[in-house]
Amino acid sequence: MNGSELPRSPFAGLADLSDKRERRVLSRGEIERILAAHLLYLQTERHQGRRADLSAVDLSQMSFAGCNLRRAKLAQANLDSVDLTGADLVRANLAGAVLRRARLSHADLTKARLSGANLVAADLSQACLAQADLEFALMAGAVLTGARLPAADLSAVLLDDAILIGADLQGANLRGAGLRRAMLDGADLRGARLGGAFLVGASLRGADLRGTYLRLARLDDADFCGADLRDAEGLTRKQIDLARSDDDTQWPESLAGAGST
């Protein structure tokens, strides 16, 4: 099907994800002073120093690998191709930030704000995004192999062609998310909410979807071979008939005997 025929998210048009904001340019020395004051702010439990405010700053292609950026303000910042490997970004504000091709493997983004962020082709392998806010984020082609996203808000996120093999998505909100051709083999989706999500052509081989909510989800040509969908809610035989499965696929008891294709 062509682009005009693809199903649209129910959230389409409700968020402005355009990248129009002008960004400040700071010298490396200024940035280092801000980070030093931020570290003091954290070490003294906010009594000294100052919380880093790098909102709308151009930080593209810089390296902050292993840096402590906990609670830092990075909203609308340009972090294109930045190295944040192993960085501490717990509760950091990255709303609307540009993180295309950013390296975030093993980074801790617990409870971080990433709503509307651009994470296209970013590397988030083994990263922790527990309870993170990723609503409306653009994550097409992102790598999240082994990433931890329990209870994260991924509603209306675009994850087309993303790699989430072995990812922990327990209790995550993926309502209206785009997961076309995404790889979710072996992912833990127990209790996740995928109502209205687009899983067209996605691979969920061996995934755990027990208790997952799938009402109105598009499962056309999705591969559920070896997947466990016991107690999944909102699933219909029509959805199953459009998906692929095998004798090892476990369906809800109410749909027992669904055909293998």
HUHUUR-V943080 format. One record per residue. PHI is phi in radians with two decimals (* if undefined). OMEGA is omega in whole degrees, 0 to 359 (NA if undefined). Layout:
phi->PHI omega->OMEGA
phi->PHI omega->OMEGA
This chain:
phi->* omega->180
phi->-1.49 omega->185
phi->-1.03 omega->182
phi->-1.22 omega->182
phi->-1.64 omega->181
phi->-1.16 omega->177
phi->-1.11 omega->182
phi->-1.83 omega->176
phi->-1.14 omega->175
phi->-1.12 omega->180
phi->-1.66 omega->185
phi->-0.97 omega->178
phi->1.51 omega->182
phi->-1.56 omega->181
phi->-2.17 omega->176
phi->-1.64 omega->182
phi->-1.76 omega->180
phi->-1.21 omega->184
phi->-1.87 omega->187
phi->-1.97 omega->187
phi->-1.27 omega->176
phi->-1.25 omega->183
phi->-1.98 omega->179
phi->-1.33 omega->176
phi->-2.03 omega->179
phi->-2.02 omega->176
phi->-1.24 omega->178
phi->-1.06 omega->179
phi->-1.09 omega->178
phi->-1.11 omega->180
phi->-1.12 omega->180
phi->-1.12 omega->178
phi->-1.16 omega->178
phi->-1.10 omega->181
phi->-1.22 omega->178
phi->-1.15 omega->178
phi->-1.14 omega->179
phi->-1.20 omega->179
phi->-1.10 omega->177
phi->-1.12 omega->178
phi->-1.01 omega->180
phi->-1.32 omega->183
phi->-1.18 omega->181
phi->-1.75 omega->180
phi->0.93 omega->173
phi->1.33 omega->180
phi->-1.46 omega->179
phi->-2.31 omega->181
phi->1.26 omega->183
phi->-2.69 omega->178
phi->-1.08 omega->182
phi->-1.14 omega->175
phi->-2.14 omega->178
phi->-2.00 omega->179
phi->-1.07 omega->177
phi->0.99 omega->177
phi->-1.78 omega->177
phi->-1.46 omega->181
phi->-2.05 omega->187
phi->-1.01 omega->175
phi->1.14 omega->177
phi->-1.49 omega->178
phi->-2.01 omega->175
phi->-2.23 omega->182
phi->-1.01 omega->178
phi->1.30 omega->182
phi->-1.27 omega->176
phi->-1.61 omega->180
phi->-2.03 omega->179
phi->-0.97 omega->179
phi->1.15 omega->180
phi->-1.16 omega->178
phi->-1.67 omega->182
phi->-2.28 omega->181
phi->-1.04 omega->178
phi->1.12 omega->179
phi->-1.24 omega->175
phi->-1.65 omega->181
phi->-2.03 omega->180
phi->-1.01 omega->177
phi->1.06 omega->180
phi->-1.32 omega->176
phi->-1.70 omega->178
phi->-2.07 omega->181
phi->-0.98 omega->177
phi->1.19 omega->181
phi->-1.27 omega->176
phi->-1.65 omega->181
phi->-2.11 omega->179
phi->-1.02 omega->179
phi->1.03 omega->176
phi->-1.23 omega->179
phi->-1.75 omega->180
phi->-2.06 omega->182
phi->-1.04 omega->177
phi->1.26 omega->181
phi->-1.27 omega->176
phi->-1.73 omega->183
phi->-2.19 omega->179
phi->-1.01 omega->178
phi->1.02 omega->179
phi->-1.20 omega->178
phi->-1.76 omega->184
phi->-2.20 omega->181
phi->-1.08 omega->180
phi->1.11 omega->177
phi->-1.32 omega->178
phi->-1.84 omega->181
phi->-2.00 omega->179
phi->-0.97 omega->178
phi->1.01 omega->176
phi->-1.32 omega->177
phi->-1.72 omega->180
phi->-2.24 omega->181
phi->-1.06 omega->179
phi->1.26 omega->180
phi->-1.29 omega->177
phi->-1.81 omega->181
phi->-2.03 omega->181
phi->-1.06 omega->178
phi->1.08 omega->178
phi->-1.32 omega->177
phi->-1.75 omega->179
phi->-2.05 omega->181
phi->-1.08 omega->180
phi->1.07 omega->178
phi->-1.37 omega->176
phi->-1.86 omega->179
phi->-2.18 omega->181
phi->-1.02 omega->178
phi->1.03 omega->178
phi->-1.32 omega->178
phi->-1.74 omega->181
phi->-2.06 omega->183
phi->-0.97 omega->179
phi->1.18 omega->181
phi->-1.16 omega->177
phi->-1.74 omega->186
phi->-2.32 omega->180
phi->-1.04 omega->178
phi->1.27 omega->180
phi->-1.24 omega->178
phi->-1.86 omega->181
phi->-2.20 omega->180
phi->-1.03 omega->179
phi->1.20 omega->180
phi->-1.24 omega->179
phi->-1.92 omega->182
phi->-2.28 omega->181
phi->-1.08 omega->178
phi->1.05 omega->177
phi->-1.34 omega->176
phi->-1.66 omega->180
phi->-2.01 omega->182
phi->-1.11 omega->179
phi->1.08 omega->177
phi->-1.28 omega->179
phi->-1.81 omega->183
phi->-2.11 omega->179
phi->-1.01 omega->178
phi->1.11 omega->178
phi->-1.34 omega->180
phi->-1.95 omega->181
phi->-2.15 omega->181
phi->-1.07 omega->178
phi->1.21 omega->181
phi->-1.28 omega->177
phi->-1.71 omega->181
phi->-2.11 omega->181
phi->-1.04 omega->176
phi->1.17 omega->180
phi->-1.27 omega->177
phi->-1.70 omega->180
phi->-2.03 omega->182
phi->-1.06 omega->178
phi->1.25 omega->182
phi->-1.28 omega->176
phi->-1.72 omega->182
phi->-2.25 omega->181
phi->-1.12 omega->178
phi->1.08 omega->178
phi->-1.20 omega->179
phi->-1.82 omega->182
phi->-2.12 omega->181
phi->-1.01 omega->178
phi->1.23 omega->180
phi->-1.26 omega->177
phi->-1.75 omega->182
phi->-2.01 omega->181
phi->-1.04 omega->177
phi->1.24 omega->179
phi->-1.26 omega->179
phi->-1.90 omega->183
phi->-2.09 omega->179
phi->-1.03 omega->178
phi->1.25 omega->179
phi->-1.32 omega->181
phi->-1.92 omega->181
phi->-1.88 omega->182
phi->-1.05 omega->178
phi->1.26 omega->181
phi->-1.32 omega->178
phi->-1.91 omega->180
phi->-2.19 omega->182
phi->-1.10 omega->179
phi->1.23 omega->180
phi->-1.30 omega->178
phi->-1.78 omega->182
phi->-2.03 omega->179
phi->-1.09 omega->179
phi->1.30 omega->180
phi->-1.28 omega->179
phi->-1.67 omega->187
phi->-2.20 omega->182
phi->-1.06 omega->178
phi->1.14 omega->175
phi->-1.22 omega->178
phi->-1.58 omega->185
phi->-2.02 omega->182
phi->-0.96 omega->176
phi->1.09 omega->175
phi->-1.26 omega->184
phi->-1.77 omega->180
phi->-1.89 omega->181
phi->-1.03 omega->179
phi->1.28 omega->181
phi->-1.41 omega->180
phi->-1.94 omega->181
phi->-2.00 omega->178
phi->-1.07 omega->180
phi->1.15 omega->174
phi->-1.09 omega->184
phi->-1.86 omega->174
phi->1.33 omega->183
phi->-1.50 omega->180
phi->-2.06 omega->178
phi->-1.11 omega->178
phi->-1.09 omega->177
phi->-1.08 omega->181
phi->-1.10 omega->182
phi->-1.11 omega->180
phi->-1.56 omega->182
phi->-1.72 omega->177
phi->-1.87 omega->180
phi->-2.66 omega->176
phi->-2.49 omega->183
phi->-1.15 omega->180
phi->-1.58 omega->178
phi->-1.24 omega->180
phi->-1.93 omega->182
phi->-1.71 omega->174
phi->-1.01 omega->182
phi->-0.98 omega->181
phi->-1.18 omega->181
phi->-2.05 omega->180
phi->-1.00 omega->180
phi->1.58 omega->177
phi->-1.03 omega->186
phi->-1.19 omega->174
phi->-1.68 omega->181
phi->-2.36 omega->NA
